[in-house]
Amino acid sequence: MEAKGLFNVAKKEFIDHITSRKIILILALFLIVLAIAMHQGIGDYNKRLASYKEQISQIEEGKHKYMSAEKPSILFIFQRMRWQMPLLGAILAIAMGFDLITREKESRALKSLL
């Protein structure tokens, strides 16, 4: 296949993906789940920050002389997203591939592409 023909097929598929309502719906669900994970991460970060402040106040009062407190990183917010992104990305890729094949089969263009 020539590069021009390959470019035309890739352009057609890209436009089909952008204009597909199914893919936009899947992307919206993807973003909602990631927003929930980020919200939970903010809660985890706030808990760790409160614990850090409590440890610092105990050190300053002299209750624990040899205790060291580690300040939580802002990256704790995104820690839950790190575990959910690969799973949701794989599901999104499978859904996009399935949608692509079924649409080509319904429009009877699958044989000509193959």
Rosetta constraint file for C-alpha pairs under 8 A:
AtomPair CA 1 CA 5 HARMONIC 6.48 0.50
AtomPair CA 1 CA 6 HARMONIC 6.63 0.50
AtomPair CA 2 CA 6 HARMONIC 6.27 0.50
AtomPair CA 3 CA 7 HARMONIC 5.99 0.50
AtomPair CA 4 CA 8 HARMONIC 6.27 0.50
AtomPair CA 5 CA 9 HARMONIC 6.33 0.50
AtomPair CA 6 CA 10 HARMONIC 6.14 0.50
AtomPair CA 7 CA 11 HARMONIC 6.01 0.50
AtomPair CA 8 CA 12 HARMONIC 6.16 0.50
AtomPair CA 9 CA 13 HARMONIC 6.20 0.50
AtomPair CA 10 CA 14 HARMONIC 6.10 0.50
AtomPair CA 11 CA 15 HARMONIC 6.24 0.50
AtomPair CA 12 CA 16 HARMONIC 6.14 0.50
AtomPair CA 13 CA 17 HARMONIC 6.18 0.50
AtomPair CA 14 CA 18 HARMONIC 6.30 0.50
AtomPair CA 15 CA 19 HARMONIC 6.18 0.50
AtomPair CA 16 CA 20 HARMONIC 5.96 0.50
AtomPair CA 17 CA 23 HARMONIC 6.62 0.50
AtomPair CA 17 CA 96 HARMONIC 7.74 0.50
AtomPair CA 18 CA 23 HARMONIC 7.54 0.50
AtomPair CA 18 CA 24 HARMONIC 7.52 0.50
AtomPair CA 19 CA 24 HARMONIC 7.88 0.50
AtomPair CA 20 CA 24 HARMONIC 6.45 0.50
AtomPair CA 21 CA 25 HARMONIC 6.08 0.50
AtomPair CA 22 CA 26 HARMONIC 6.21 0.50
AtomPair CA 22 CA 99 HARMONIC 7.96 0.50
AtomPair CA 23 CA 27 HARMONIC 6.05 0.50
AtomPair CA 23 CA 95 HARMONIC 7.92 0.50
AtomPair CA 23 CA 96 HARMONIC 6.65 0.50
AtomPair CA 24 CA 28 HARMONIC 6.11 0.50
AtomPair CA 25 CA 29 HARMONIC 6.27 0.50
AtomPair CA 26 CA 30 HARMONIC 6.09 0.50
AtomPair CA 26 CA 92 HARMONIC 6.86 0.50
AtomPair CA 27 CA 31 HARMONIC 6.18 0.50
AtomPair CA 27 CA 92 HARMONIC 7.65 0.50
AtomPair CA 28 CA 32 HARMONIC 6.21 0.50
AtomPair CA 29 CA 33 HARMONIC 6.22 0.50
AtomPair CA 30 CA 34 HARMONIC 6.27 0.50
AtomPair CA 30 CA 88 HARMONIC 6.78 0.50
AtomPair CA 30 CA 92 HARMONIC 7.99 0.50
AtomPair CA 31 CA 35 HARMONIC 6.03 0.50
AtomPair CA 32 CA 36 HARMONIC 6.27 0.50
AtomPair CA 33 CA 37 HARMONIC 6.28 0.50
AtomPair CA 34 CA 38 HARMONIC 6.11 0.50
AtomPair CA 34 CA 81 HARMONIC 6.30 0.50
AtomPair CA 34 CA 84 HARMONIC 7.60 0.50
AtomPair CA 34 CA 85 HARMONIC 7.72 0.50
AtomPair CA 35 CA 39 HARMONIC 6.14 0.50
AtomPair CA 36 CA 40 HARMONIC 6.27 0.50
AtomPair CA 37 CA 41 HARMONIC 6.13 0.50
AtomPair CA 37 CA 78 HARMONIC 7.86 0.50
AtomPair CA 37 CA 80 HARMONIC 5.72 0.50
AtomPair CA 37 CA 81 HARMONIC 5.75 0.50
AtomPair CA 37 CA 84 HARMONIC 7.98 0.50
AtomPair CA 38 CA 42 HARMONIC 6.22 0.50
AtomPair CA 38 CA 77 HARMONIC 5.97 0.50
AtomPair CA 38 CA 78 HARMONIC 6.09 0.50
AtomPair CA 38 CA 80 HARMONIC 6.99 0.50
AtomPair CA 38 CA 81 HARMONIC 6.57 0.50
AtomPair CA 39 CA 43 HARMONIC 6.47 0.50
AtomPair CA 39 CA 77 HARMONIC 7.78 0.50
AtomPair CA 40 CA 44 HARMONIC 6.32 0.50
AtomPair CA 40 CA 77 HARMONIC 7.64 0.50
AtomPair CA 40 CA 80 HARMONIC 7.63 0.50
AtomPair CA 41 CA 45 HARMONIC 6.11 0.50
AtomPair CA 41 CA 76 HARMONIC 6.27 0.50
AtomPair CA 41 CA 77 HARMONIC 3.99 0.50
AtomPair CA 41 CA 78 HARMONIC 6.15 0.50
AtomPair CA 41 CA 79 HARMONIC 6.70 0.50
AtomPair CA 41 CA 80 HARMONIC 6.12 0.50
AtomPair CA 42 CA 46 HARMONIC 6.14 0.50
AtomPair CA 42 CA 76 HARMONIC 7.65 0.50
AtomPair CA 42 CA 77 HARMONIC 4.99 0.50
AtomPair CA 43 CA 47 HARMONIC 6.29 0.50
AtomPair CA 44 CA 48 HARMONIC 6.28 0.50
AtomPair CA 44 CA 76 HARMONIC 7.28 0.50
AtomPair CA 44 CA 77 HARMONIC 7.18 0.50
AtomPair CA 45 CA 49 HARMONIC 6.04 0.50
AtomPair CA 45 CA 72 HARMONIC 7.09 0.50
AtomPair CA 45 CA 73 HARMONIC 7.91 0.50
AtomPair CA 45 CA 74 HARMONIC 7.14 0.50
AtomPair CA 45 CA 76 HARMONIC 5.84 0.50
AtomPair CA 45 CA 77 HARMONIC 6.04 0.50
AtomPair CA 46 CA 50 HARMONIC 6.10 0.50
AtomPair CA 47 CA 51 HARMONIC 6.23 0.50
AtomPair CA 48 CA 52 HARMONIC 6.10 0.50
AtomPair CA 48 CA 72 HARMONIC 6.28 0.50
AtomPair CA 49 CA 53 HARMONIC 6.21 0.50
AtomPair CA 49 CA 71 HARMONIC 7.07 0.50
AtomPair CA 49 CA 72 HARMONIC 6.17 0.50
AtomPair CA 50 CA 54 HARMONIC 6.22 0.50
AtomPair CA 51 CA 55 HARMONIC 6.22 0.50
AtomPair CA 52 CA 56 HARMONIC 6.18 0.50
AtomPair CA 52 CA 69 HARMONIC 6.20 0.50
AtomPair CA 52 CA 70 HARMONIC 6.80 0.50
AtomPair CA 52 CA 71 HARMONIC 6.09 0.50
AtomPair CA 52 CA 72 HARMONIC 7.45 0.50
AtomPair CA 53 CA 57 HARMONIC 6.19 0.50
AtomPair CA 54 CA 58 HARMONIC 6.26 0.50
AtomPair CA 55 CA 59 HARMONIC 6.20 0.50
AtomPair CA 55 CA 68 HARMONIC 7.99 0.50
AtomPair CA 55 CA 69 HARMONIC 6.12 0.50
AtomPair CA 56 CA 60 HARMONIC 6.16 0.50
AtomPair CA 56 CA 69 HARMONIC 6.52 0.50
AtomPair CA 57 CA 61 HARMONIC 6.14 0.50
AtomPair CA 58 CA 62 HARMONIC 6.30 0.50
AtomPair CA 58 CA 63 HARMONIC 5.51 0.50
AtomPair CA 58 CA 64 HARMONIC 6.31 0.50
AtomPair CA 59 CA 63 HARMONIC 6.02 0.50
AtomPair CA 59 CA 64 HARMONIC 5.27 0.50
AtomPair CA 59 CA 65 HARMONIC 6.18 0.50
AtomPair CA 59 CA 67 HARMONIC 6.93 0.50
AtomPair CA 59 CA 68 HARMONIC 7.97 0.50
AtomPair CA 72 CA 76 HARMONIC 7.39 0.50
AtomPair CA 75 CA 79 HARMONIC 6.59 0.50
AtomPair CA 76 CA 80 HARMONIC 7.88 0.50
AtomPair CA 78 CA 82 HARMONIC 6.47 0.50
AtomPair CA 79 CA 83 HARMONIC 7.17 0.50
AtomPair CA 80 CA 84 HARMONIC 6.61 0.50
AtomPair CA 81 CA 85 HARMONIC 5.77 0.50
AtomPair CA 82 CA 86 HARMONIC 7.53 0.50
AtomPair CA 83 CA 87 HARMONIC 7.48 0.50
AtomPair CA 84 CA 88 HARMONIC 6.09 0.50
AtomPair CA 85 CA 89 HARMONIC 5.73 0.50
AtomPair CA 86 CA 90 HARMONIC 6.07 0.50
AtomPair CA 87 CA 91 HARMONIC 6.34 0.50
AtomPair CA 88 CA 92 HARMONIC 6.04 0.50
AtomPair CA 89 CA 93 HARMONIC 6.13 0.50
AtomPair CA 90 CA 94 HARMONIC 6.20 0.50
AtomPair CA 91 CA 95 HARMONIC 6.13 0.50
AtomPair CA 92 CA 96 HARMONIC 6.11 0.50
AtomPair CA 93 CA 97 HARMONIC 6.16 0.50
AtomPair CA 94 CA 98 HARMONIC 6.06 0.50
AtomPair CA 95 CA 99 HARMONIC 6.00 0.50
AtomPair CA 96 CA 100 HARMONIC 6.05 0.50
AtomPair CA 97 CA 101 HARMONIC 6.26 0.50
AtomPair CA 98 CA 102 HARMONIC 6.18 0.50
AtomPair CA 99 CA 103 HARMONIC 6.02 0.50
AtomPair CA 100 CA 104 HARMONIC 6.27 0.50
AtomPair CA 101 CA 105 HARMONIC 6.11 0.50
AtomPair CA 101 CA 110 HARMONIC 7.61 0.50
AtomPair CA 102 CA 106 HARMONIC 6.06 0.50
AtomPair CA 103 CA 107 HARMONIC 6.20 0.50
AtomPair CA 104 CA 108 HARMONIC 6.02 0.50
AtomPair CA 104 CA 109 HARMONIC 5.28 0.50
AtomPair CA 104 CA 110 HARMONIC 5.05 0.50
AtomPair CA 105 CA 109 HARMONIC 6.37 0.50
AtomPair CA 105 CA 110 HARMONIC 5.37 0.50
AtomPair CA 109 CA 113 HARMONIC 6.32 0.50
AtomPair CA 110 CA 114 HARMONIC 6.18 0.50
